Amino acid sequence: MLFELVTFFIGIAFGYFHAGKEDYTSILWRGAAIGTVVGIVSVLASYYLIPGSTSLSFDFLGAFGIILVIVLFVIILIAGAFVGDQAERLLRK
């Protein structure tokens, strides 16, 4: 759960500090790219550096489970980016 919260807060920061015109397609694609990198790093950290229950785990599914966890991290980061974008729009008016 720790890595998911960190990923969500990274997404909020990304959405909040992404200045300029609110282009949701751009936020979606950049969020997906950043989310993939964050997801891979988080999966590797949760599996090898800090084993235990600090993150989602689908060990029984093998490689598909790892890909599924990375996709979930991408979705979490994109959701955080949209929340951060909405917060920027509300707070900077």
Contacts in CASP RR format, 6 or more apart in sequence:
PFRMAT RR
TARGET T0000
AUTHOR 0000-0000-0000
METHOD contacts of the structure
MODEL  1
MLFELVTFFIGIAFGYFHAGKEDYTSILWRGAAIGTVVGIVSVLASYYLI
PGSTSLSFDFLGAFGIILVIVLFVIILIAGAFVGDQAERLLRK
1 53 0 8 1.000
1 54 0 8 1.000
1 55 0 8 1.000
2 54 0 8 1.000
2 55 0 8 1.000
3 42 0 8 1.000
3 45 0 8 1.000
3 46 0 8 1.000
3 54 0 8 1.000
3 55 0 8 1.000
3 73 0 8 1.000
4 55 0 8 1.000
4 56 0 8 1.000
4 73 0 8 1.000
4 76 0 8 1.000
6 42 0 8 1.000
7 35 0 8 1.000
7 38 0 8 1.000
7 39 0 8 1.000
7 42 0 8 1.000
7 73 0 8 1.000
7 76 0 8 1.000
7 77 0 8 1.000
8 76 0 8 1.000
8 77 0 8 1.000
8 79 0 8 1.000
8 80 0 8 1.000
9 80 0 8 1.000
10 34 0 8 1.000
10 38 0 8 1.000
10 77 0 8 1.000
11 31 0 8 1.000
11 34 0 8 1.000
11 77 0 8 1.000
11 78 0 8 1.000
11 79 0 8 1.000
11 80 0 8 1.000
11 81 0 8 1.000
11 83 0 8 1.000
11 84 0 8 1.000
12 80 0 8 1.000
12 81 0 8 1.000
12 83 0 8 1.000
12 84 0 8 1.000
12 87 0 8 1.000
13 84 0 8 1.000
14 30 0 8 1.000
14 31 0 8 1.000
14 34 0 8 1.000
14 77 0 8 1.000
14 80 0 8 1.000
14 81 0 8 1.000
14 84 0 8 1.000
15 27 0 8 1.000
15 80 0 8 1.000
15 81 0 8 1.000
15 82 0 8 1.000
15 83 0 8 1.000
15 84 0 8 1.000
15 85 0 8 1.000
15 88 0 8 1.000
16 84 0 8 1.000
16 85 0 8 1.000
16 87 0 8 1.000
16 88 0 8 1.000
17 88 0 8 1.000
18 27 0 8 1.000
18 30 0 8 1.000
18 81 0 8 1.000
18 85 0 8 1.000
18 88 0 8 1.000
22 85 0 8 1.000
22 89 0 8 1.000
24 82 0 8 1.000
24 85 0 8 1.000
27 78 0 8 1.000
27 81 0 8 1.000
27 82 0 8 1.000
27 85 0 8 1.000
28 78 0 8 1.000
30 81 0 8 1.000
31 74 0 8 1.000
31 77 0 8 1.000
31 78 0 8 1.000
31 81 0 8 1.000
32 74 0 8 1.000
32 78 0 8 1.000
34 77 0 8 1.000
35 73 0 8 1.000
35 74 0 8 1.000
35 77 0 8 1.000
35 78 0 8 1.000
36 70 0 8 1.000
36 74 0 8 1.000
38 73 0 8 1.000
38 77 0 8 1.000
39 69 0 8 1.000
39 70 0 8 1.000
39 73 0 8 1.000
39 74 0 8 1.000
39 77 0 8 1.000
40 70 0 8 1.000
42 55 0 8 1.000
42 73 0 8 1.000
43 55 0 8 1.000
43 66 0 8 1.000
43 69 0 8 1.000
43 70 0 8 1.000
43 73 0 8 1.000
46 52 0 8 1.000
46 54 0 8 1.000
46 55 0 8 1.000
46 56 0 8 1.000
46 57 0 8 1.000
47 57 0 8 1.000
47 66 0 8 1.000
55 69 0 8 1.000
56 69 0 8 1.000
56 72 0 8 1.000
57 69 0 8 1.000
58 64 0 8 1.000
58 65 0 8 1.000
58 66 0 8 1.000
58 68 0 8 1.000
58 69 0 8 1.000
59 65 0 8 1.000
61 68 0 8 1.000
END
